[in-house]
Amino acid sequence: MLKAINRLLERKWFPVPFRILTLVAFAGLVIIGFSSPTDDPFFISQLSKTNLTTGFVWRLWWPMIVLSAILLGRVWCMVCPVEMVTTSFARIGLKMKRPQWILSGWVITLFYMIVLTVGITILKIDLNPEYTSYYLLFIMGISITTGLLFEKNTFCRYVCPVGYMLGIFSKIAVWGWRVKNRSVCDVCRDKSCISASYTYQFNYKSCGVDLVPAEIDNNSHCLLCGGCLKTCKTYKTTNNNSSRPNPVLKKTGFAGDLFQLKPLQMAEWIFLFLLTGSMIFEMTHFKTISDLGASIMTGKISAGLGLSEGILKDTVKVIFLFLILPAVLWLLPYIMIRSAGTNISTGVYEKYTSLIFLPVIAAFFVGLSIMEIGTKFPYYKYIVSDIRGVETIKAILFRQIGIPQLPSWIDTGFIVILISALIAGVFISFKVIRKLVIKSFFQFPQPILYVLPLIFIVTLVTETLLFLCF
């Protein structure tokens, strides 16, 4: 399979036709979203399931790219239309050098925080087709602006929050972009893969995201466009060098990047911190979990605080979800370690326990992604015949058709899938711990480390049930 993919990446036409196709789909989703405006809360809540724009973007595409990143790396970036658009505008833009505040990585984290807090939690853009269309246009507008202002592909490497998330999850992927033989690169004279002469070409191009193929040892930033593969094959000093092209998609081993034990940068860790809040939010949307919360928790936290519906309640909700709950989630294991009489700095804890928890977080997202896709399955047949979803909702309201239902056993199946994913995540976490112990990153009794992934899971589930009472 890898040979077939690498042969495809060598093709002169790939991946431009796929990116054009996804760009057309992008435009179609924007148009459909704008064609379904409504202000009625109930209608919006139902329309989010039957409208093609919200149904595809948030219930199918989003979980699918998460799953693909965990399993295969950043394969979505290979066909993403935004890369083609931002590169196209960069060809005619100012080509300014990127300032340090962009290179730092904090722009992506701030962007993601705004999307989560203002966009999804307060404005609920994932429920309203019209708002989703505005969000898609906003993303495209930012990519065009960065293309016009800055050199190379600034958006995909330093601005796109989706790419940041995929880069973190791709640490668990089994494939990665590497060179077959580093010595070939060492004696290479033309350096076509990094030559400024080919930066703004569409297919036969040098890397637009500041990577040197010979130095790539992880999946965090490579867009898998195959540009360096094509230049290495074509722009070479001799035509009989059988060792070229040298860059290739190859098997790196399951979670191979993670097992290198390279700590996340602070901006990446804060991104992961916010991601745990998003995970709590997503978990509350599933029937089995919400039913469990209703049976255990009584009363409303917001009522106890005297909060009524409005901006104040939304603001407190955002603080609770994306600051307080994640802080407890990450601090509790640290407190436990310190309570055991172990001296560990917050810096060491943040750098290396994030690697321990990452497989568990990825496991949660595997289960949640499968749940998200599966629970909306009964609606897909109606979306095909009514892409705006309006007539379907009307038919449901007038009882011309029943509300689509899943078989009763599906909820149990989802829980089994989630538990199975978590078991796999804990297993990977244990392997990370073992490697950390071997390399002596922690100078204290190690058995307590093996409890941390389990504490993380229990705390996360407890916080999800608590948030249901907000």
C-alpha positions in Angstrom: 0.0 0.0 0.0 2.8 2.4 0.8 4.4 1.8 -2.5 1.2 2.7 -4.3 0.8 5.9 -2.3 4.4 6.9 -3.0 3.9 6.2 -6.7 0.8 8.4 -6.6 2.7 11.2 -4.9 5.3 11.1 -7.7 2.6 11.8 -10.3 2.8 15.2 -12.0 -0.9 16.0 -11.5 -1.2 14.9 -7.8 -2.6 16.3 -5.5 -4.0 19.4 -7.3 -7.1 17.8 -8.8 -8.1 16.5 -5.3 -7.6 19.9 -3.8 -9.7 21.5 -6.5 -12.4 18.9 -5.8 -12.3 19.7 -2.1 -12.3 23.4 -2.8 -15.5 23.0 -4.9 -17.0 21.0 -2.0 -15.9 23.8 0.4 -17.7 26.4 -1.7 -20.8 24.2 -1.9 -21.0 23.7 1.9 -20.7 27.5 2.4 -23.6 28.1 -0.1 -25.8 25.5 1.5 -25.1 26.9 5.0 -26.2 30.3 4.0 -29.3 29.0 2.3 -30.6 27.6 5.7 -30.8 30.7 8.0 -32.9 30.5 11.2 -33.0 32.0 14.6 -35.3 29.5 16.3 -33.2 27.6 18.9 -35.2 24.3 18.6 -35.1 24.5 14.8 -31.4 25.1 14.9 -30.8 22.2 17.2 -32.6 19.8 14.8 -31.2 21.4 11.7 -27.7 20.7 12.8 -28.4 17.0 12.3 -30.1 17.3 8.9 -28.3 20.1 7.1 -25.4 19.0 4.9 -23.1 21.9 6.0 -23.3 21.2 9.7 -23.8 17.5 9.3 -20.7 17.1 7.1 -18.3 19.6 8.7 -18.9 18.8 12.4 -20.4 15.3 12.4 -18.4 13.6 9.6 -15.4 15.6 8.4 -14.1 16.7 11.8 -14.1 13.2 13.4 -12.8 11.6 10.3 -9.7 13.8 10.1 -9.0 13.2 13.8 -9.2 9.4 13.2 -7.1 9.7 10.1 -4.4 11.7 12.0 -4.2 9.2 14.8 -3.9 6.2 12.4 -2.1 7.6 9.4 -0.8 11.1 10.2 -1.6 14.4 8.5 -3.1 12.8 5.4 -5.9 15.4 5.3 -3.4 18.1 4.6 -2.5 16.2 1.4 -5.8 17.2 -0.1 -6.8 20.2 1.9 -8.0 23.1 -0.4 -6.8 25.8 2.0 -3.1 24.9 1.3 -3.6 25.5 -2.4 -5.4 28.8 -1.8 -2.9 30.2 0.6 0.1 29.2 -1.6 -1.6 30.7 -4.6 -2.0 34.1 -2.9 1.6 33.8 -1.5 2.9 33.7 -5.1 1.5 37.2 -5.7 1.9 38.5 -2.2 4.4 40.6 -0.3 6.4 37.6 0.9 7.3 39.3 4.1 9.5 37.5 6.7 7.4 36.1 9.5 7.7 37.9 12.8 8.6 36.0 16.0 5.1 36.1 17.4 4.0 34.0 14.4 6.9 31.6 14.6 6.3 31.1 18.3 3.3 28.9 17.8 1.1 30.9 20.1 -1.0 32.3 17.3 -2.5 28.8 16.6 -3.2 28.3 20.3 -4.9 31.6 20.6 -6.9 31.0 17.4 -8.1 27.6 18.7 -9.0 29.1 22.1 -11.2 31.7 20.3 -12.9 29.1 18.2 -13.6 26.9 21.2 -14.8 29.5 23.6 -16.5 32.1 21.5 -17.3 30.1 18.4 -18.5 26.7 19.6 -19.4 27.3 23.3 -21.0 30.7 23.1 -22.1 31.2 19.5 -22.6 27.5 18.8 -21.4 27.7 15.3 -21.4 23.9 15.1 -25.2 23.8 15.4 -26.1 26.7 13.1 -25.5 26.2 9.3 -25.3 29.9 8.6 -22.7 30.4 11.4 -20.7 27.4 10.1 -20.6 29.0 6.7 -19.3 32.3 8.2 -16.6 30.2 10.1 -15.5 28.5 6.9 -15.2 31.8 5.1 -13.3 33.2 8.1 -10.8 30.4 7.9 -10.4 30.9 4.1 -10.0 34.7 4.7 -7.3 34.2 7.2 -5.4 31.9 4.9 -5.7 34.4 2.0 -4.5 37.2 4.2 -1.5 35.3 5.5 -0.7 34.3 2.0 -0.7 37.9 0.7 1.4 39.1 3.6 4.0 36.5 4.5 6.4 34.2 2.6 5.8 30.6 1.8 2.9 28.7 3.4 2.6 30.6 6.6 -1.0 29.6 7.3 -0.6 25.8 7.4 2.5 25.8 9.5 1.9 28.7 11.9 -1.8 29.7 11.9 -4.1 26.7 11.1 -5.5 25.2 14.4 -6.6 22.1 12.6 -3.1 21.4 11.5 -1.8 21.9 15.0 -4.2 19.3 16.4 -3.4 16.9 13.6 0.3 17.3 14.2 -0.1 16.4 17.9 -2.3 13.4 17.2 -0.1 12.2 14.4 2.6 11.4 17.0 0.7 8.1 17.3 0.4 7.4 13.6 2.1 4.4 12.0 3.4 6.2 8.9 5.6 9.2 8.5 7.4 11.3 5.9 11.2 10.6 5.9 14.1 10.2 3.6 15.2 6.7 2.7 19.0 7.4 3.0 20.4 10.5 4.8 23.8 10.1 3.0 22.1 10.8 -0.3 21.0 14.2 1.0 24.5 14.8 2.4 26.1 14.7 -1.0 23.2 16.3 -2.9 24.3 19.4 -4.8 21.1 20.8 -6.1 19.1 20.8 -2.9 15.9 21.1 -4.9 13.7 20.1 -2.0 14.5 23.4 -0.2 15.4 25.6 -3.1 13.7 29.0 -3.2 13.3 28.6 -6.9 10.6 26.1 -6.5 8.8 27.4 -3.4 5.7 28.7 -5.1 5.1 26.0 -7.6 2.0 23.9 -7.3 3.3 20.3 -7.5 7.1 20.2 -8.3 8.0 22.4 -5.4 10.3 22.8 -2.4 9.0 22.7 1.1 6.7 25.6 1.9 6.5 25.0 5.7 10.3 25.4 6.5 11.2 21.7 6.7 14.4 20.1 5.4 13.4 16.6 4.3 16.6 15.0 5.5 16.0 16.4 9.0 12.4 15.3 9.4 12.0 12.9 12.3 8.4 13.4 13.3 4.9 14.0 11.7 4.1 17.3 13.4 4.5 19.7 10.5 4.8 17.9 7.1 1.7 18.4 4.9 2.4 15.2 2.9 2.1 17.2 -0.4 4.9 15.2 -2.0 6.5 18.4 -3.4 10.0 17.5 -2.2 9.6 14.0 -3.6 8.8 15.4 -7.1 11.7 17.9 -7.1 14.1 15.3 -5.8 13.1 13.0 -8.7 13.1 15.7 -11.4 15.6 18.5 -10.6 18.7 16.4 -10.0 22.4 16.7 -11.1 22.5 13.3 -12.8 19.8 11.3 -14.5 21.1 7.9 -13.5 21.0 8.2 -9.7 18.8 5.3 -8.7 18.8 6.4 -5.1 16.5 9.4 -6.0 13.8 10.4 -5.3 14.9 10.0 -1.6 11.9 11.4 0.4 9.2 8.9 0.9 6.2 8.0 3.1 7.3 5.1 5.2 6.3 3.0 8.1 7.7 4.5 11.3 6.0 2.1 13.8 2.9 2.7 15.8 3.4 5.7 18.0 7.0 5.9 16.8 7.0 9.7 17.1 5.7 9.6 20.7 8.3 7.1 21.8 11.0 9.5 20.8 10.0 11.3 24.1 10.4 14.8 22.6 8.4 17.1 25.0 5.8 19.4 23.7 6.5 23.1 23.5 4.6 25.4 25.9 2.3 26.6 23.2 1.5 23.0 22.2 0.9 22.0 25.8 -1.6 24.9 26.3 -3.3 23.7 23.1 -3.5 20.2 24.6 -4.8 21.8 27.8 -7.7 23.4 25.8 -8.2 20.2 23.9 -9.1 18.4 27.2 -11.8 21.0 27.8 -13.1 20.4 24.3 -13.2 16.7 25.0 -15.3 17.2 28.2 -17.7 19.3 26.1 -18.0 16.7 23.4 -18.6 13.9 25.8 -21.6 15.6 27.3 -23.4 15.3 23.9 -23.8 11.5 24.0 -26.9 9.9 25.4 -25.3 7.2 27.5 -23.1 9.8 29.3 -25.8 12.4 29.7 -28.2 9.7 31.1 -25.5 8.6 33.6 -25.0 12.2 34.6 -28.7 12.8 35.1 -29.0 9.7 37.3 -26.0 10.7 39.5 -25.9 14.5 39.7 -28.8 16.6 41.1 -29.3 20.3 40.9 -27.7 22.9 38.7 -24.4 24.6 39.4 -25.5 27.7 37.4 -28.7 28.0 39.5 -26.7 27.7 42.7 -24.5 30.6 41.5 -27.6 32.6 40.6 -26.8 32.7 36.9 -29.6 33.1 34.4 -29.3 32.5 30.6 -27.2 35.1 28.9 -23.6 36.3 28.3 -22.7 36.1 32.0 -23.7 32.5 32.3 -21.9 31.7 29.0 -18.7 33.4 30.2 -18.7 31.5 33.5 -19.4 28.3 31.6 -16.4 29.0 29.3 -14.1 29.6 32.4 -15.4 26.5 34.1 -15.0 24.3 31.0 -11.7 25.5 29.5 -9.8 26.7 32.6 -11.1 25.2 35.9 -11.8 21.7 34.8 -8.7 21.2 32.7 -6.6 22.8 35.5 -7.9 20.2 38.0 -7.4 17.5 35.4 -3.8 18.3 34.9 -3.0 19.4 38.5 -4.4 16.4 40.4 -1.8 13.9 39.2 0.9 16.5 40.0 -0.5 16.9 43.5 -0.6 13.1 44.0 3.1 12.8 42.9 4.1 15.6 45.3 2.0 14.1 48.1 4.0 10.9 47.7 7.0 12.8 48.9 8.4 13.2 45.4 10.2 16.3 44.3 9.3 17.1 40.7 9.3 20.6 39.1 6.3 21.8 37.3 8.4 22.2 34.1 9.4 18.5 34.1 5.9 17.5 34.9 4.4 19.6 32.1 7.0 18.4 29.5 6.8 14.7 30.1 3.5 13.8 31.7 1.8 15.4 28.6 3.5 12.5 26.7 1.9 10.1 29.2 -1.6 11.5 28.8 -1.5 12.1 25.1 -2.4 8.4 24.2 -5.3 8.5 26.6 -6.6 11.8 25.1 -6.2 10.3 21.6 -8.1 7.2 22.7 -11.0 9.4 24.0 -11.1 11.1 20.6 -11.1 7.8 18.8 -14.2 6.7 20.8 -15.8 10.1 20.5 -15.2 10.3 16.7 -16.8 6.9 16.2 -19.7 7.9 18.3 -20.1 11.2 16.5 -20.2 9.5 13.1 -22.4 6.6 14.2 -25.1 8.5 16.1 -25.8 10.7 13.1 -26.0 7.7 10.7 -29.9 7.6 10.6 -29.9 11.2 9.4 -27.6 10.7 6.4 -30.3 9.3 4.1 -32.4 12.5 4.7 -29.4 14.7 4.1 -28.9 13.1 0.7 -32.4 14.0 -0.4 -32.7 17.3 1.4 -29.3 19.0 1.6 -30.7 22.1 3.3 -32.4 19.9 5.9 -35.3 22.3 6.3 -38.0 20.1 4.7 -36.8 17.2 6.7 -37.3 19.1 10.0 -40.7 20.2 8.9 -41.7 16.6 8.1 -40.5 15.6 11.6 -42.4 18.5 13.3 -45.6 17.6 11.4 -45.0 13.9 12.2 -44.8 13.0 8.5 -41.7 11.1 9.4 -40.5 9.9 12.8 -37.3 11.1 14.5 -34.5 8.9 13.3 -33.5 6.4 15.9 -30.6 4.1 16.4 -31.1 0.5 17.7 -31.0 0.2 21.5 -27.9 -1.9 21.5 -25.8 0.9 19.7 -25.2 2.8 23.0 -23.7 -0.3 24.5 -21.6 -0.8 21.4 -20.3 2.8 21.6 -19.3 2.3 25.3 -17.5 -0.9 24.4 -15.6 0.9 21.6 -14.7 3.8 24.0 -13.5 1.4 26.7 -11.5 -0.6 24.1 -9.9 2.5 22.8 -9.0 3.6 26.4 -7.4 0.3 27.2 -5.2 0.7 24.1 -4.4 4.2 25.1 -3.4 3.2 28.6 -1.3 0.4 27.1 0.6 3.0 25.0 0.9 5.3 28.0 2.5 2.5 30.0 5.0 2.0 27.2 5.8 5.7 27.3 6.3 5.5 31.0 8.6 2.6 30.7 10.7 4.5 28.2 10.8 7.6 30.5 11.9 5.4 33.3 14.7 3.7 31.3 16.0 7.2 30.3 15.7 8.4 33.9 13.6 11.4 33.2 12.0 10.9 36.6 14.2 10.6 39.7 11.6 9.1 42.1 9.9 5.8 42.7 8.2 5.0 39.4 5.2 2.8 40.3 3.2 5.9 40.9 3.6 6.9 37.3 1.6 3.9 36.1 -1.4 5.1 38.1 -1.4 8.5 36.4 -3.3 7.4 33.2 -6.0 5.8 35.2 -6.3 8.9 37.5 -6.6 11.0 34.3 -9.4 8.9 32.9 -11.4 8.8 36.2 -11.0 12.5 36.7 -12.0 13.3 33.1 -15.2 11.2 33.3 -16.1 12.7 36.7 -15.6 16.2 35.4 -17.8 15.4 32.4 -20.6 14.4 34.7 -20.0 17.5 36.8 -20.2 19.7 33.7 -23.6 18.2 32.8 -24.9 19.9 35.9 -23.8 23.4 34.8 
